[in-house]
Amino acid sequence: MSDELQQMLDNVHDGITTFDFEGKETPCIIIEEEKYGLIRAQIEGQPFSVNTDLNILQNGLGNVFVEIVLTFSIGNISEKFLVNAKTDLKFFEVLANTSMLVLNSPESRYGQDNVIAIQLPRPEKAHDALEIIKTGLITYTRNILKINKWCSYRDLNPGHVLGKHEY
């Protein structure tokens, strides 16, 4: 495993989940109680918006990470969360389905206490991101299958030249 991949894995946020929120499965990012309290204190009772960026990082070997950047319109709040899409694909599938996510603290009961709900303004972007993620996750598997098919075919036909054929 490369040092860069290990560094990414070490920086993955471990509070990624989904839960039932008002009868609908919803993606959730759990943040530390203190940080959650500070965000709530700055936005409570005020109209705000959240710019949500999904920066997709992939290495072509089936490893896909998504850096979620939430920038609040008030309180000078910006939070980054690194998510391993290989282990948390369901989070992105649900995000594409609901077009919203919530921030919650580990002390809250999911869906029963106050949460910070963030509606994505452009649902099609979540769908686009999901397709990019899925493509990144399966590219490596497809390449391995192509290589294995090519090796198997070559082994059965010594001296065969691939030429214009793609496997």
N, C-alpha and C positions, 0 to 999 in steps of 0.2 A: 504494500500500500504506500502510495506516495505521501510525502510530508504534507503537501498541500491538501490532499484528500483527508488526511488525519486531522489537520487543523480545522477544516470545514466541519468534520464530524464532531470535533471537540466544542465547536461554537454553536451547535444546533440547540435551539430553544426546546426545552423538554416539556413545556406546558401547552402542547398542541392537542386538541381533542374536538369532539363534537358532542352535543347533548340536545335533549328535547327542550326547546324554548317555545312556549305557548303552542304546543302541539306540532311543531315543525323542527326537524333535525337541523341544527345550526352549528357552524364552525365556531370554535372558541379558542382564544389565546388566554391562557392563565398567566397572570403576572404577579410579581411579589406584592404582598399586602400593602407595604408602604408606598410603592410606586402607584398602585391602583388608587389608594387614598389621595395621593397628591393630584393625580389626573382628575379624579371626581371633584375634588375641592376647587380646581380651577375652572371646570366646565359646568358645574352644577347650576341649574337655573338660567343658563345663558344659551342663546342659539349658537351653534357651532357647526362647522363642517370638517370633514377629515379627508385629506388627500391620501389615497391608498395606492401605493406603487408595489407591483409584484416584479421584482428583478429576478429573472430566471438564469441560473448559473448551471452549466452542464459541461461535462468533459468528453462526451462522445463515447464513453465506456459504460453507459447505463446509470451514471450517478447524476442526479438532478437535485439541486438545492434551490430554494426560493427565498430571497430576502424580501420580507414584507416590511415596507416602510410606511408608517402611519404618521402623517403630519397634521396636527390639529390647527384650526384657523385661529384659535385663541390660546393664550397661556404659553406660547412659545414651546409647545410640546411636540417632540418628534421621537418616535420609538421605532427601533429596528428589531426584527425577529428573523432568525435564520431557521428555515424548515427543511428537513430532509424529505423530499417528495417521494422517495422510494418507500419510506416507512410510514409516511403520513399522506398518502395519495387520497384517502377518503376525505380528508380535510378540504382538499381542492375540488373534489367531486361535489361535495356538499356546498362549498362556496359558489361554484358555478350554478348550482341549482337554486340557491336562496338569494344570491347577490347581496349577502350581508354576513357580517361576522360580529362576534361580541368579545369584549375584554371582560375578564372576571378575575377575582382573586381566589387564592386557595382556601380562604376562610368562608367564602360564600357558598351557598347551596345552589348548584346549577339550576337556573331557570326559576328559582324561588326568591332570591334576593336581587337587589338592583344590579344591573349589568350596564356596561357601556356598549350600546348597540351602534354599529357602523354600517350604514347602507351604502353599497357601491353605486355610484351614479351611472356607470355604464356597464350593465350586466354582460354585454357581449365581450368585454375585455376579460372577464373571468372565464368565459367559455374558451376564448382564444388561448389564454394562459394554460388552461387544462389540456388543450390539444398539444401545445408545445411541450408541456411536462410529459404527457403520455408518449409522445414521439421520442423525446429524449430518453425515457426509461426503456423503450423497446428497441431503440436503434442498435444498441450493443448486442442484444439477443439476436436480432435479425442478422447482424454481421457475423456473429458466431455461427448461426445456422448456415449462412452462405459459405463460410469457410469450411465447415464440416461437410456440407454437401459437395463442395468443390474437391476437398481432400478425398472423400469417399469415391467420387466419380473418377478422379485421377488414379486412385489406388486400383480401381477395377480396370482401368484402361491405361496401362503404362505407356508412355510416349505420346499420350494425347495432348494436343496443344489447345488451350482454351480458345484462342483466336477471338472471334466476335461473340462467342457465347457468354451469357451472363448466368451465373448460378447464385 
